[in-house]
Amino acid sequence: MHAAHRFSRISLIRTVTAVLLSAVGLGCAIPAFAFDCAKAAKPVEKKICANKSLLSADEQMNAAYSKLLKSAPDAEIREMLVRSQRRWIDARNTGLDGDLQGNSLSAGEVRKQIAERTRLLQDQSDKGLIAIAQRERQWLAKYAGGPFSGFAADCSFIPNDRSGTTVSYTCFGAVHVQNHDRVCSQSQDFASWQTDMYSTVSRVDGGTVHAQAYCDSQSNACNDGSSKAGWVRAAKADGEDRFPVPASGMPRLDAEMWSLVDSAWFNNCLTTPQYPAGL
């Protein structure tokens, strides 16, 4: 797979759509993600089935996942866990099949990634998925909320260097929080070995959300809402918004996106009477 294909800029609209589609039916039967080796189709599935050590690691991961689901305190967190595991499986099927040159990743690297996922699923500490989701919920409760609050995630295995022989599972995307008629957003995406970060302020009017201003978060000026520094008025250029406005119906909890949240900035953005000032 060519690097240009693997690292094309994330489209947040595509991300939101994918997240919403994956959520359909979560309130019903909880899917099991173990696969039948007789039906293995993906290259990485065949690799796992052909290697006893990898197959054992996969079985341990699925056991950890099943146990974690049983410990979920409520349906919302349970559904978040299902989305999270489905997302990891999708990333495994596309991101652990080969390096940047198209060569197959080593069995050891695949085993390491499965083991790291298993450790996360087993983590019952304050760093585990359930504990993080509960902190997210507590944080979000400070604001009025609304249909345009939510997380839009795109997670994948990113090579640790240009050789692509080792990888790390990483989540990018956007966090949107609504407070009355204001929506504040932070986003990250990855392209061409660079992480791009943006902050956006939008306004809800008659059930429709409109971007008001955006800022390139590579500049510390985004944290200063008292002046125009770093912030520009949202406007269409070449027929596209500089930053897509949030959609309604996004998942409200996503523990793997918590690292994107700058709680101090969100509080200023959501509660300051005019933010950013002067625009």
Solvent accessible surface area in square Angstrom, and as a share of the most:
residue,aa,sasa,rsa
1,M,99,0.44
2,H,129,0.58
3,A,40,0.31
4,A,77,0.59
5,H,128,0.57
6,R,44,0.16
7,F,11,0.04
8,S,72,0.46
9,R,132,0.48
10,I,23,0.11
11,S,49,0.32
12,L,19,0.09
13,I,117,0.60
14,R,127,0.46
15,T,2,0.01
16,V,15,0.08
17,T,68,0.40
18,A,53,0.41
19,V,15,0.09
20,L,61,0.30
21,L,124,0.62
22,S,35,0.23
23,A,30,0.24
24,V,114,0.66
25,G,43,0.41
26,L,8,0.04
27,G,67,0.65
28,C,103,0.61
29,A,89,0.69
30,I,42,0.21
31,P,43,0.27
32,A,89,0.69
33,F,29,0.12
34,A,61,0.48
35,F,45,0.19
36,D,77,0.40
37,C,53,0.32
38,A,96,0.74
39,K,161,0.68
40,A,21,0.16
41,A,72,0.56
42,K,93,0.39
43,P,81,0.51
44,V,0,0.00
45,E,21,0.09
46,K,114,0.48
47,K,46,0.19
48,I,0,0.00
49,C,34,0.20
50,A,93,0.72
51,N,43,0.22
52,K,183,0.78
53,S,50,0.33
54,L,0,0.00
55,L,53,0.27
56,S,46,0.30
57,A,15,0.12
58,D,6,0.03
59,E,103,0.46
60,Q,107,0.48
61,M,0,0.00
62,N,18,0.09
63,A,64,0.50
64,A,8,0.07
65,Y,5,0.02
66,S,54,0.35
67,K,149,0.63
68,L,3,0.01
69,L,12,0.06
70,K,171,0.73
71,S,53,0.34
72,A,20,0.15
73,P,72,0.45
74,D,53,0.27
75,A,66,0.51
76,E,70,0.31
77,I,0,0.00
78,R,83,0.30
79,E,47,0.21
80,M,5,0.02
81,L,3,0.01
82,V,0,0.00
83,R,26,0.09
84,S,4,0.03
85,Q,0,0.00
86,R,55,0.20
87,R,35,0.13
88,W,3,0.01
89,I,16,0.08
90,D,80,0.41
91,A,6,0.04
92,R,2,0.01
93,N,20,0.10
94,T,80,0.46
95,G,5,0.05
96,L,0,0.00
97,D,47,0.24
98,G,8,0.08
99,D,13,0.07
100,L,17,0.09
101,Q,120,0.53
102,G,50,0.48
103,N,87,0.45
104,S,73,0.47
105,L,5,0.02
106,S,69,0.45
107,A,31,0.24
108,G,38,0.36
109,E,11,0.05
110,V,0,0.00
111,R,84,0.31
112,K,79,0.33
113,Q,3,0.01
114,I,0,0.00
115,A,33,0.26
116,E,76,0.34
117,R,7,0.03
118,T,12,0.07
119,R,142,0.52
120,L,54,0.27
121,L,3,0.02
122,Q,105,0.47
123,D,43,0.22
124,Q,118,0.52
125,S,57,0.37
126,D,94,0.49
127,K,150,0.64
128,G,1,0.01
129,L,4,0.02
130,I,23,0.12
131,A,22,0.17
132,I,26,0.13
133,A,0,0.00
134,Q,81,0.36
135,R,91,0.33
136,E,0,0.00
137,R,83,0.30
138,Q,136,0.60
139,W,19,0.07
140,L,33,0.16
141,A,82,0.63
142,K,125,0.53
143,Y,21,0.08
144,A,62,0.48
145,G,22,0.21
146,G,21,0.20
147,P,69,0.43
148,F,14,0.06
149,S,4,0.03
150,G,3,0.03
151,F,4,0.02
152,A,0,0.00
153,A,6,0.05
154,D,33,0.17
155,C,10,0.06
156,S,41,0.26
157,F,1,0.01
158,I,23,0.11
159,P,7,0.04
160,N,80,0.41
161,D,70,0.36
162,R,160,0.58
163,S,51,0.33
164,G,0,0.00
165,T,75,0.44
166,T,48,0.28
167,V,7,0.04
168,S,46,0.29
169,Y,51,0.19
170,T,44,0.25
171,C,19,0.12
172,F,15,0.06
173,G,0,0.00
174,A,0,0.00
175,V,0,0.00
176,H,6,0.03
177,V,1,0.01
178,Q,11,0.05
179,N,19,0.10
180,H,133,0.59
181,D,82,0.43
182,R,42,0.15
183,V,0,0.00
184,C,0,0.00
185,S,0,0.00
186,Q,24,0.10
187,S,6,0.04
188,Q,43,0.19
189,D,14,0.07
190,F,23,0.10
191,A,13,0.10
192,S,93,0.60
193,W,70,0.24
194,Q,103,0.46
195,T,51,0.30
196,D,8,0.04
197,M,65,0.29
198,Y,28,0.11
199,S,2,0.01
200,T,1,0.00
201,V,5,0.03
202,S,1,0.01
203,R,101,0.37
204,V,25,0.14
205,D,75,0.39
206,G,82,0.79
207,G,60,0.58
208,T,70,0.41
209,V,13,0.07
210,H,79,0.35
211,A,23,0.18
212,Q,66,0.29
213,A,2,0.01
214,Y,40,0.15
215,C,1,0.01
216,D,62,0.32
217,S,29,0.19
218,Q,86,0.38
219,S,49,0.32
220,N,130,0.66
221,A,25,0.19
222,C,4,0.03
223,N,90,0.46
224,D,59,0.30
225,G,11,0.10
226,S,86,0.56
227,S,44,0.28
228,K,123,0.52
229,A,54,0.42
230,G,40,0.39
231,W,7,0.02
232,V,69,0.40
233,R,149,0.54
234,A,26,0.20
235,A,69,0.54
236,K,153,0.65
237,A,65,0.50
238,D,151,0.78
239,G,67,0.64
240,E,127,0.57
241,D,61,0.32
242,R,114,0.42
243,F,9,0.04
244,P,38,0.24
245,V,49,0.28
246,P,5,0.03
247,A,41,0.32
248,S,58,0.37
249,G,53,0.51
250,M,7,0.03
251,P,14,0.09
252,R,98,0.36
253,L,3,0.02
254,D,8,0.04
255,A,5,0.04
256,E,32,0.14
257,M,0,0.00
258,W,66,0.23
259,S,102,0.66
260,L,15,0.08
261,V,23,0.13
262,D,57,0.29
263,S,51,0.33
264,A,68,0.53
265,W,7,0.02
266,F,0,0.00
267,N,61,0.31
268,N,71,0.36
269,C,0,0.00
270,L,7,0.04
271,T,75,0.44
272,T,50,0.29
273,P,129,0.81
274,Q,101,0.45
275,Y,17,0.07
276,P,4,0.02
277,A,32,0.24
278,G,45,0.43
279,L,47,0.23
